[in-house]
Every structure is written in structure tokens, then in C-alpha cells.
Amino acid sequence: KSPKRPALPRVVVVACPGNHERKAWIHYLRHFGPDTWHRVEFGPFTLLSLDSTHGRDQFTPAQFSWFSQQMQNSAGRAVLVQVHHPVFPSETALSGEAKGSGGILGARRAEFIKSCVDHDVIAVLSGHWHSDAVFDSTGRLRDDGPDFPGPKFIVTTTLGSEIRRVTRWPKSYFGWRLLTFEAGRMVSYTADLDGDGK
């Protein structure tokens, strides 16, 4: 008789479609369902997933209206947002192959940023570029630490064979970041693998 295994911790996995999912859209829908924007609550957190990849690199009017309602109903919770397209252009963060960085969020960007600032969103998580970057709410690249005020607009290197260097970040994290919280405040947004404090 084999010994009883300990229970594994629960892990919340929330899918958010990107442009590559659109290439095999029927398979995405089969596995994840038709709701491409949704709200998930776990512990003290609310995660709002948005769909910017329906061919226009922006939110539909209905989706943005839903997002605005969700923000109004998020009082007292720690809000995270995930969306495929980065919010800000790489511009001042450029180093190397900037033109290969892909698109950014299109229409309603200013309204989206203002809503995130006004409702104290902790972080907006995105991918698409195949490169790492973190911006503040003014679009300034921030690699000086996580304690700057306002939402953190975090772009994370996506898994895949092509890693682009479009920012001054010295490292690429290959498809993952660890967000660390203490007392409802984010104290880090990646793993400091080499212990250099960055």
C-alpha cells in the first residue's frame, strides 16, 4: 500500500487570449470557452482579463463599458488586470530591434490608464512583445524597483523561440514573473535570480 500523498496547493490559472490564439481560435474556444473577458476573484485579489486581440489591438465598446463597471465594483479589493497588448510604446526603452516589438493597445488607451490610476489598480500585465519592460502610468520605463507610486504596467517575455531585446532590461524571464505581495502591497514583480536587488 503506497503512502498517502499530501494535498497539492491550489493554483489559479486564468486564460487571456492573444494574437497567436486567434490563429487556432476554434481550439482556444473549445478549451477555454467563449468568454474572452472576465473577472476572477481569489483571496483578496480581483483579476480582470481583457481581450485586445480581436483584430484591432483595442477594446470593443462593450468590453470597455464592462471594464468600467467592474472597476466601479472593485472597492476594497486588490485589482490586477491582464491584457495581451502592452499599454505603452517602447520608445524611450528602446535598445536594438525596436521595430520588431509589435503593437500596443490602440483606442481608449488614455481612458484605460486613467481608470487604472483612479481605481488604484496594482498592476496591468501584458505580453505580445517577446521582451520585458515595466512602465509607470506616465509611460516612463521603470527598472529602478517596484516602489514607485501608481499601477505597474508590466510586459513579460512570452514563451517562444524569439526573445527580442527592445528595452534596457539586462535579463529576460522567458514567460514568467513572480509577483510578491506584503499586506496587500506589491513588493516585487519578478524573481531576483542573481540577488543583485533588481
JOJO-V135772 format. One record per residue. N is the residue number from 1. RES is the residue in one letter. PSI is psi as a letter, one per 40 degrees, with the letter a starting at -180 (NA if undefined). OMEGA is omega in degrees with one decimal (none if undefined). D_CENTER is the distance of its C-alpha to the mean C-alpha in Angstrom with 1 decimal. Layout:
[[N RES PSI OMEGA D_CENTER] [N RES PSI OMEGA D_CENTER]]
//
This chain:
[[1 K h -178.2 45.3] [2 S i 179.0 41.9] [3 P i -179.9 40.4] [4 K h 179.1 37.8] [5 R i 176.3 34.2] [6 P i 178.9 32.1] [7 A h 177.6 29.5] [8 L i 177.5 26.0] [9 P i 177.4 23.2] [10 R h 177.6 21.0] [11 V h 178.6 17.5] [12 V h 176.3 15.1] [13 V h -177.5 13.4] [14 V h -177.7 11.6] [15 A h 176.2 11.4] [16 C h -173.0 9.5] [17 P i 174.5 11.7] [18 G a -176.9 11.6] [19 N d 179.9 14.7] [20 H d 176.8 16.1] [21 E d 179.8 16.3] [22 R d 179.8 18.4] [23 K d 177.3 20.9] [24 A f -170.0 21.9] [25 W d -178.8 20.9] [26 I d 178.8 23.8] [27 H d 176.6 22.7] [28 Y d -179.2 19.1] [29 L d -179.9 20.9] [30 R d -175.8 23.4] [31 H d -172.8 21.1] [32 F e 177.5 18.4] [33 G i -172.6 20.4] [34 P e -177.2 20.4] [35 D h -176.3 17.9] [36 T e 169.9 14.8] [37 W h -172.9 13.5] [38 H i 179.7 14.2] [39 R h 176.7 14.2] [40 V h 177.3 14.5] [41 E h 175.3 16.1] [42 F h -174.9 16.8] [43 G b 179.6 18.7] [44 P e -172.4 18.0] [45 F i 167.5 14.4] [46 T h 177.0 13.3] [47 L h 177.2 10.2] [48 L h 178.8 10.0] [49 S h -179.1 8.9] [50 L i -176.7 9.9] [51 D h -179.5 11.6] [52 S e -166.9 11.9] [53 T f -177.6 13.8] [54 H f 176.5 17.2] [55 G e -177.6 19.0] [56 R e -179.9 18.4] [57 D f 179.9 14.8] [58 Q i 176.6 14.8] [59 F i 171.5 15.0] [60 T i 177.2 18.4] [61 P d -179.9 20.6] [62 A d -179.8 20.7] [63 Q d -179.9 17.0] [64 F d 175.4 16.6] [65 S d 177.5 19.7] [66 W d 179.3 18.2] [67 F d -179.4 15.1] [68 S d 177.3 17.6] [69 Q d 179.6 19.7] [70 Q d 178.9 17.1] [71 M d 177.8 16.4] [72 Q d -176.9 20.2] [73 N f -176.2 20.4] [74 S e -177.0 18.0] [75 A h 176.7 20.6] [76 G e -179.7 20.9] [77 R i 175.8 17.6] [78 A h -172.7 14.6] [79 V h 171.0 11.8] [80 L i 178.8 8.1] [81 V h 172.0 6.2] [82 Q h -179.4 4.1] [83 V i -173.4 5.6] [84 H d -175.2 7.0] [85 H h 173.4 8.5] [86 P i -176.5 7.9] [87 V d -174.7 9.6] [88 F i 173.7 12.3] [89 P i -176.9 14.8] [90 S d 178.8 15.4] [91 E c -174.1 19.0] [92 T e -179.0 20.0] [93 A e -168.7 17.8] [94 L i 172.6 19.8] [95 S h 178.8 21.7] [96 G b -170.1 23.1] [97 E g -177.5 21.9] [98 A d -174.0 20.1] [99 K e 179.1 21.1] [100 G e -173.8 19.6] [101 S e 178.9 16.0] [102 G a -172.4 15.7] [103 G i 174.2 14.8] [104 I i 178.1 12.7] [105 L h -176.5 12.2] [106 G b -173.6 15.9] [107 A i 178.7 17.9] [108 R e -178.7 17.1] [109 R d -178.7 14.7] [110 A d 178.0 17.0] [111 E d 179.6 17.3] [112 F d 179.9 13.6] [113 I d 180.0 13.4] [114 K d 179.0 16.6] [115 S d 178.6 15.7] [116 C d 178.5 12.7] [117 V d -176.5 15.3] [118 D d -176.8 18.2] [119 H e 174.6 16.7] [120 D f 173.9 15.4] [121 V h -179.0 11.7] [122 I d -176.7 10.7] [123 A i 170.9 7.2] [124 V h -175.4 4.6] [125 L h 178.9 1.1] [126 S i -179.7 3.2] [127 G b 170.9 6.5] [128 H d -173.7 10.0] [129 W d -169.8 11.8] [130 H f -179.9 12.8] [131 S i 179.9 12.6] [132 D i 172.4 11.2] [133 A i 172.3 10.9] [134 V h -179.4 10.2] [135 F i 170.0 11.6] [136 D a -173.2 13.3] [137 S e 175.3 13.9] [138 T e -178.4 16.8] [139 G e 178.9 14.9] [140 R h 176.5 16.6] [141 L h -179.4 15.4] [142 R h 171.6 15.4] [143 D f -177.3 16.4] [144 D e -179.8 18.9] [145 G i -172.4 17.4] [146 P e -171.6 15.0] [147 D e 176.2 17.8] [148 F i -175.3 17.5] [149 P i 175.3 17.5] [150 G i -178.7 15.0] [151 P i 172.6 11.3] [152 K h 178.4 9.3] [153 F g -168.7 7.2] [154 I h 174.1 5.7] [155 V h -176.8 6.3] [156 T h 176.9 7.3] [157 T h 178.4 10.6] [158 T i 175.8 11.0] [159 L i 179.3 14.1] [160 G i -174.3 17.1] [161 S e -175.6 20.2] [162 E h 177.1 19.1] [163 I h -176.7 17.4] [164 R i 176.0 17.6] [165 R g 179.3 18.5] [166 V e 179.0 17.4] [167 T i -179.5 16.9] [168 R e 178.8 19.1] [169 W h -178.6 17.1] [170 P e -175.0 19.9] [171 K i 169.8 17.9] [172 S h -173.5 15.5] [173 Y e 169.0 14.0] [174 F f 169.2 14.3] [175 G e 179.3 11.4] [176 W i 168.2 10.7] [177 R i 172.4 10.1] [178 L h 175.2 11.9] [179 L h -177.9 11.1] [180 T h -177.9 14.6] [181 F i 171.3 16.0] [182 E h -179.7 19.6] [183 A f 176.7 21.1] [184 G e -179.2 17.9] [185 R h 178.3 16.8] [186 M h -179.2 14.1] [187 V e 171.8 16.4] [188 S i -179.1 14.4] [189 Y f 170.0 11.0] [190 T i 178.9 12.6] [191 A h 178.0 16.0] [192 D g -171.8 18.9] [193 L d -177.3 20.8] [194 D e 174.6 23.7] [195 G f -178.5 24.1] [196 D e 176.5 24.2] [197 G e 179.4 22.2] [198 K NA none 19.4]]
//
